[in-house]
Amino acid sequence: MLQRIVIIGAGQAAAQAVATLRAEGYAGAIAMVGDEPYAPYQRPPLSKAYLMGTLERARLFLKPDSFYRESDCELILGVAVRAIDRKARSVLLSDGRTLPYSMLLLATGTRVRRIKCPGAVLAGIHYLRSIEDVDGLNAVFQKGKRLAVVGGGYIGLEVAAVAVKHGLDVTVFEAMDRVMARAVSKPVSDFFEQAHRAAGVKLLLNTGVDAFEGAGQLKSVKAGANHFPADIALVGIGVVPNVELAKEAGLACEDGIVVDQNCATADPAIFAAGDCTWHVGREGIPLRLESVQNAIDQAKHAAYAMAGKPKTYSEVPWFWSDQYDLKLQIAGLARADDQIVVRGDPTSRKFAAFHLRDGAVAAVEAVNAPSEYLVGRKLIAAGSHVAPEHLADLSVPMKSFA
């Protein structure tokens, strides 16, 4: 009887799944199919160190080539999966081959959300998701060029920080009333807004982009009645989960492929992990997470289940962003009605915003504050109650709360 696990996708979750499967004693065949011509690599550094030029390409890759050989994992790269045949337990590849499986892991990730407005296909408009995207952006990152960044989220602001260091003239267009509004609290958002303005970035809040203008090549950005000259644009308006294969195969999908706490779909032979999944989080609320931590942990739990050693997934989510000399580290999931306690002085460029919910620590956002972040993660995992006045008091050591 065939024993082969096929992994669709070649990212963080895929690499982790291979490592965990072998560590847990799975002895069958493994094949990984990825539509990029590369073995799994890190995406977070793309908009940071790799774009900045401080991280060479070779260091992006999650594992050396020898890892896949030693793990007896067949890499099928530069090839897409066209369809899943659940009845036959096989996948159809874009090169015409059919690949049978005994179990299937969907680690299909996400793709960039494309902007829809006049001029969106002009030369000079870039997105950032892959190595090729960054290489293309780097080719035009030249001192004095005018860069329009559409979207004031993580990607947009990370690129803005790198660009202004390179000497570009940077303008960020953000449709909401503050930067990173969907990801961080107002105190943290306000701090980063001030940091970017101080670095020379022009931030236009409550400002959406209506059109890109130019005759074949980008020349300006239209926002309302105003026209802003631009040589390059970077669009960072979020991502879309790659659920089409799962949906066409009849698997349940919401804003992601629906999985349980073992990362299993309704089909007992099919699992899913990473940014493409829709699952019930540790607070009992269905959600989709875009984070390295979630990709790694879900891949581990999918592998545990596929190896016959299931464990319930209930990890504390965490995220990070590097902008200038600022490291933002977040643990937990915040809500709009949380009580926010700020520890430290933002003007010192070192502080943390703790989110309390019914007296318990529910999330922490730490800027250049590793102790607050690490202890905060433990408090969240334990559901610890902490007095707000003690949390805000810098004379009380963070380690005392743990």
C-alpha positions in Angstrom: 0.0 0.0 0.0 1.3 3.4 -1.0 2.7 5.5 1.9 3.5 8.9 0.6 2.8 12.3 2.2 2.5 15.1 -0.5 3.0 18.6 0.7 1.5 21.3 -1.5 3.5 24.5 -0.9 7.2 25.1 -0.2 7.3 27.6 2.6 7.9 27.8 6.3 5.1 25.3 7.2 6.3 22.8 4.5 9.9 22.8 5.7 8.8 22.4 9.3 6.4 19.5 8.5 9.2 17.5 6.9 11.5 18.0 9.9 8.7 17.0 12.4 7.5 14.0 10.3 11.0 12.5 10.3 11.6 13.4 14.0 8.4 11.6 14.9 9.4 8.5 13.1 7.4 8.7 9.9 9.2 6.3 7.5 7.1 6.7 4.3 7.9 8.8 1.2 7.5 12.6 1.3 7.2 14.9 -1.7 7.0 18.7 -1.6 5.6 20.6 -4.5 6.3 24.4 -4.8 5.5 26.7 -7.7 8.6 28.9 -7.1 12.0 27.6 -8.3 13.3 27.7 -4.7 13.4 25.4 -1.7 11.6 26.8 1.3 12.9 30.2 2.4 12.1 32.9 5.0 9.7 35.6 3.9 9.9 38.0 6.8 13.4 39.2 6.1 12.5 40.1 2.5 11.0 43.5 3.4 13.7 44.1 6.0 17.3 42.8 5.9 17.2 41.3 2.4 15.8 44.5 0.9 18.3 46.6 3.0 21.1 44.4 1.5 22.4 43.3 4.9 21.3 39.6 4.4 22.6 37.6 1.5 20.3 35.4 -0.5 21.8 32.1 0.7 20.9 33.0 4.3 17.2 33.2 3.4 16.8 29.5 3.0 15.4 27.6 5.9 17.4 24.4 5.4 20.5 23.4 3.4 19.9 21.3 0.4 21.4 18.4 2.3 18.5 18.4 4.7 16.0 17.4 2.0 18.3 14.7 0.7 18.9 13.3 4.2 15.2 13.5 5.0 14.4 11.6 1.8 12.1 14.4 0.7 11.5 14.8 -3.0 11.5 18.5 -4.0 9.3 19.2 -7.0 10.0 22.9 -7.6 8.8 25.4 -10.2 5.7 23.3 -10.6 2.1 24.1 -9.6 -0.7 21.8 -8.5 -3.7 22.1 -10.8 -6.2 19.9 -8.9 -6.7 17.5 -6.0 -8.6 14.2 -6.7 -9.7 13.1 -3.3 -11.3 9.9 -4.5 -8.2 8.7 -6.2 -6.0 10.4 -3.6 -3.8 12.1 -6.1 -2.8 15.6 -7.3 -2.5 16.8 -10.9 0.7 18.8 -11.5 1.1 21.6 -14.1 3.7 19.5 -15.9 1.1 16.9 -16.6 2.2 14.4 -14.0 -0.1 12.8 -11.4 1.2 12.3 -7.9 -0.6 9.8 -5.7 -0.7 10.4 -1.9 -1.8 8.5 1.2 -1.9 11.8 3.1 -1.9 15.4 1.9 -0.7 18.6 3.6 -1.9 21.9 2.2 0.6 24.5 3.0 -0.4 26.8 0.2 0.1 30.1 2.1 -1.1 33.4 0.7 -0.6 35.8 -2.2 -0.6 39.6 -2.3 -3.8 41.4 -2.6 -3.8 43.4 -5.9 -4.9 46.9 -6.0 -7.9 47.7 -8.3 -7.8 51.2 -9.7 -6.9 52.9 -13.0 -3.3 52.5 -13.9 -2.7 49.6 -11.7 -0.7 47.7 -14.4 1.8 50.6 -15.1 5.5 49.8 -15.1 7.0 50.9 -11.8 4.3 49.4 -9.6 5.6 46.7 -7.3 4.4 44.2 -4.7 6.5 42.3 -2.2 6.1 38.6 -1.5 8.9 36.7 -3.2 12.7 36.9 -3.7 12.0 38.1 -7.3 9.8 40.9 -6.0 12.6 42.2 -3.8 15.2 41.8 -6.5 13.0 43.8 -8.9 12.5 46.5 -6.2 16.2 46.7 -5.4 17.0 47.3 -9.1 15.1 50.6 -8.9 15.8 51.6 -5.3 18.0 54.6 -6.1 18.8 57.7 -4.1 16.5 60.6 -5.0 13.8 58.4 -6.5 10.2 59.2 -5.4 8.6 56.1 -3.8 4.9 55.9 -3.1 4.0 53.3 -0.6 0.3 52.3 -0.7 -0.7 50.8 2.7 0.7 51.7 6.2 0.8 48.1 7.5 3.9 46.1 8.4 5.1 45.6 4.8 4.5 49.2 3.8 6.3 50.7 6.8 9.2 48.2 6.7 9.8 49.1 3.0 9.4 52.8 3.8 12.0 52.5 6.6 14.5 50.8 4.2 13.8 53.2 1.4 14.3 56.4 3.4 17.7 54.9 4.6 18.6 54.4 0.9 17.9 58.1 0.3 14.6 57.8 -1.5 11.8 60.4 -1.1 9.1 58.3 0.5 5.3 59.0 0.8 3.0 56.6 2.5 -0.7 56.5 1.6 -2.9 55.0 4.3 -6.7 54.8 4.0 -7.2 54.5 7.8 -6.7 57.2 10.4 -3.5 55.6 11.8 -0.7 53.3 10.7 -0.8 49.6 11.5 -4.4 50.1 12.7 -5.4 46.5 12.2 -2.3 45.2 14.0 -1.4 47.4 17.0 -3.0 49.6 19.6 -3.2 53.4 19.3 -0.2 54.1 21.6 2.0 51.9 19.5 0.6 53.2 16.3 1.1 56.8 17.3 4.7 56.0 18.3 5.6 54.5 14.9 3.9 57.4 13.1 6.1 59.8 14.9 9.2 57.6 14.3 8.5 57.6 10.5 7.9 61.3 10.3 11.1 62.0 12.2 13.0 59.8 9.7 11.7 61.9 6.8 8.8 59.7 5.6 5.7 61.7 4.5 2.6 60.0 6.0 -0.8 60.7 4.4 -3.5 59.3 6.7 -7.1 58.9 5.8 -5.9 59.0 2.2 -6.7 56.3 -0.3 -5.2 55.9 -3.8 -7.7 56.6 -6.6 -5.4 56.0 -9.6 -1.8 55.6 -10.8 -1.0 57.9 -13.7 1.5 57.8 -16.5 1.9 56.7 -20.2 3.1 53.2 -19.8 5.4 54.2 -16.8 4.3 55.4 -13.4 4.6 59.2 -13.1 2.2 60.1 -10.3 -0.4 58.9 -7.8 -3.9 60.4 -7.7 -5.4 60.7 -4.3 -8.6 62.8 -4.2 -8.0 66.0 -6.1 -4.2 65.8 -5.6 -1.6 64.3 -7.8 1.7 63.2 -6.2 4.8 62.7 -8.4 6.2 59.1 -8.1 8.8 57.1 -9.9 8.1 53.8 -8.0 5.1 52.5 -6.1 5.1 49.6 -3.5 1.6 48.3 -2.9 1.1 46.6 0.5 -2.6 46.2 1.1 -2.7 42.7 2.6 -2.8 39.2 1.3 -5.3 36.6 0.2 -5.2 33.0 1.4 -4.7 30.4 -1.3 -7.8 28.2 -0.8 -8.8 27.6 -4.4 -7.4 24.0 -4.6 -9.1 23.1 -1.4 -12.4 24.7 -2.4 -12.4 23.0 -5.8 -11.8 19.7 -4.0 -14.9 20.2 -1.9 -13.2 21.1 1.4 -14.7 23.6 3.7 -13.2 27.1 3.4 -14.0 30.4 5.2 -11.2 33.0 5.1 -8.9 30.1 4.9 -9.1 26.3 4.8 -11.1 25.1 7.7 -9.1 22.8 10.1 -9.5 21.5 13.6 -7.0 21.7 16.5 -5.0 18.8 14.9 -4.9 20.8 11.7 -7.1 18.2 10.0 -9.7 19.0 7.4 -13.0 17.1 7.1 -11.2 14.6 4.8 -9.2 12.3 7.1 -6.4 12.1 4.6 -5.9 15.9 4.2 -4.4 18.4 6.6 -3.5 22.1 6.3 -1.1 24.4 8.0 0.0 28.0 8.0 -1.3 31.3 6.7 -3.9 29.5 4.5 -5.9 28.0 7.4 -9.0 29.0 9.3 -9.0 27.5 12.8 -10.4 28.0 16.2 -7.8 29.9 18.3 -6.9 29.3 21.9 -9.7 31.8 22.9 -12.3 29.8 21.1 -12.7 32.3 18.2 -12.3 31.2 14.6 -9.5 33.1 12.8 -6.7 33.0 10.3 -3.3 34.0 11.4 -0.5 35.3 9.3 2.7 34.6 11.3 5.8 32.5 11.3 4.9 31.1 14.7 1.5 29.9 13.5 3.0 28.3 10.4 5.7 26.5 12.4 3.4 25.3 15.2 0.5 24.2 12.9 3.0 22.3 10.7 4.3 20.5 13.8 0.8 19.6 14.9 -0.2 18.5 11.4 2.9 16.3 11.3 2.1 14.9 14.7 -1.3 13.8 13.5 0.0 12.4 10.3 2.6 10.4 12.2 -0.2 9.0 14.4 0.7 11.1 17.5 -1.9 13.9 17.5 -1.5 16.8 20.0 -4.0 19.7 20.4 -2.8 23.0 19.0 -3.3 25.9 21.4 -0.2 28.1 21.1 0.0 31.8 22.0 0.4 33.6 18.7 3.3 36.0 18.2 4.5 38.5 15.6 7.3 40.9 15.0 8.4 43.8 12.8 11.7 45.6 12.4 11.6 49.3 11.4 14.8 51.4 11.7 16.3 50.5 15.1 12.9 49.5 16.5 12.0 45.9 17.1 8.3 45.5 17.6 7.3 42.2 19.2 3.7 41.2 19.8 2.2 38.2 21.6 -1.4 37.4 22.0 -4.4 38.8 20.2 -5.7 42.2 21.2 -9.3 43.4 21.1 -10.6 47.0 20.8 -12.2 47.0 24.3 -9.0 45.8 26.1 -7.7 47.9 29.0 -4.3 49.2 27.8 -1.5 49.7 30.3 1.7 51.4 29.0 4.9 50.4 30.7 7.9 52.7 30.0 8.2 56.0 28.1 7.7 55.9 24.4 10.1 58.8 24.0 12.9 56.6 25.2 12.2 54.3 22.3 11.7 51.4 24.7 8.3 50.6 26.1 5.4 48.1 26.1 1.6 48.2 25.9 -0.1 45.5 27.8 -3.7 44.5 27.0 -5.7 43.4 30.0 -9.0 41.6 29.6 -11.1 40.9 32.7 -8.0 41.5 34.7 -5.8 39.0 32.8 -3.0 39.8 30.4 -4.3 39.0 26.9 -1.7 40.6 24.7 1.5 42.6 24.8 3.1 44.9 22.2 6.8 45.5 23.1 9.1 48.1 21.4 12.8 47.4 22.0 11.6 45.7 25.3 12.5 42.0 25.1 11.9 41.4 28.9 8.4 42.7 28.7 7.7 40.6 25.6 9.1 37.4 27.0 7.4 37.7 30.4 4.2 38.9 28.7 4.1 35.7 26.6 4.3 33.6 29.7 1.6 35.7 31.4 -0.7 35.3 28.4 -0.2 31.5 28.3 -0.9 31.2 32.0 -3.9 33.6 31.9 -2.3 35.6 34.7 -4.0 38.5 36.5 -1.7 41.5 37.1 -2.6 44.8 38.8 -2.4 47.6 36.2 -0.6 49.9 38.6 2.1 47.3 39.2 2.5 46.6 35.5 3.0 50.2 34.8 5.5 50.7 37.6 9.1 50.4 36.2 10.4 50.0 39.7 8.7 46.6 39.8 11.0 44.2 37.8 9.3 42.3 34.9 10.7 39.0 36.2 8.7 39.4 39.4 5.4 39.0 37.4 6.5 35.6 36.0 
